Amino acid sequence: MPRYRLTIEYDGRPYNGFQAQAAQPSVQGAIEAAVKAFTGQQIRIAAAGRTDTGVHATAQVVQVDLERDWPAQTVMNALNAHLMREAVSVLDCAVAPEGWHARFSANERRYLYRILNRPAPPALDQGKVWHMKKAMDADAMHAAAQALVGLHDFTTFRDMACQSKSPVKTLDVARVSRVGDEVHLVFEARSFLHRQVRSMTGTLAEVGVGRWTAAEVRAALEARDRTACGPVAPADGLYLTGVGYEGE
Amino acid sequence: MPRYRLTIEYDGRPYNGFQAQAAQPSVQGAIEAAVKAFTGQQIRIAAAGRTDTGVHATAQVVQVDLERDWPAQTVMNALNAHLMREAVSVLDCAVAPEGWHARFSANERRYLYRILNRPAPPALDQGKVWHMKKAMDADAMHAAAQALVGLHDFTTFRDMACQSKSPVKTLDVARVSRVGDEVHLVFEARSFLHRQVRSMTGTLAEVGVGRWTAAEVRAALEARDRTACGPVAPADGLYLTGVGYEGE
């Protein structure tokens, strides 16, 4: 029974998150329905990251175990054909190496958060960016973000509903830069807590508009207290952009 | 009665083109309704380019004549508030100089055409790009496009329904380049014929996938015959990206 590794792009807006829930549209449900239409198999797939409602992906990674040994190209084309009416697309498909697991073998997740920073609301990118009218200082956000890099107790930036055993994580990269009308925040870590990226982004946005200082971001982290967090950024601007695996 | 110059962004998908038509949603209709909601005035606006159904704009220019002398900032904010449920956004607003006309004073229109060139269909950019599975040679497209630059009779690249008096136009710029997974075509001219950009793009795409040579593009132009044109590219990937005015 070969395991396939799929790289997936999706628009998060039509879905109640990645994970399948009864009677709710989900990215997982869309892919599992495509697998069933293609092979007749009713399977459960696993993914590197369980993105929330409205969160997008340019390169989510999922595993699909099929009974038959199809060429990877055939699997990709067949699933894309069955996903035609969905906002999900298979970018790449390969037979996974022995013992590989989409979630447990992953040792890095990469996220991008896009803030549209201009007076006018988005017309072309509705639901794809967070709109902030007030001019933001991306350099100040980048400087403040460096306090978050490294091994920390991220309780402040963790949703109350987070089910992770420990709030201690290592943030490898936090990079903030201006790209035209947008401010881009890039975060990389082995793993993230629930809502961690949106909590960090919303807090750093306060620095961007001059309401918080870098020292206040550091103090919020050190408080290890959810109520010390700034506002949580909306799902709209968040993209899972890549997953790293052991030995790659 | 001050005339305002507005720079407008829109997603073309929900609209039957820029121009207002009875009982059809249009970009013009959306803006005119916003003006009515803001000022009570029932006016007709004019635009630099009348884009077709499904064609997008990142910087269309329109003129709005108001009875009262509002600050430009107030006009922009009020119209954006009334456009909240539309896919139209006012990026900039300024009082126009005496004698300026959004359409007749324009001496350059700039268009971008985005082709998504990868095996997988678009999930995040559905309706925003033209999807071409087969690998395209952007350099060959660029070379072939140079035959179109300059003063020519563009009958081959003109829709049968085009109402322009003459098919003779000067194409100032035709530039094709690869940008990651996409092939971008940029065209600049004082004015374009109806469907000219999509006709040129579809023809150059044939060069990109190796079905046409540069010499065949030149021969098609010289034929001055609509039936010599390649396939017409869909509206999805087309963006009006800017308008130039005399003395700027």
Interface residues (C-beta under 8 A of the other chain):
Chain A: E9 Y10 D11 H56 T58 M76 N77 N80 M84 E86 A87 V88 S89 V90 L91 D92 R118 P119 A120 P121 P122 A123 L124 Q126 K128
Chain B: E9 Y10 D11 H56 T58 M76 N77 N80 M84 E86 A87 V88 S89 V90 L91 D92 R118 P119 A120 P121 P122 A123 L124 Q126 K128
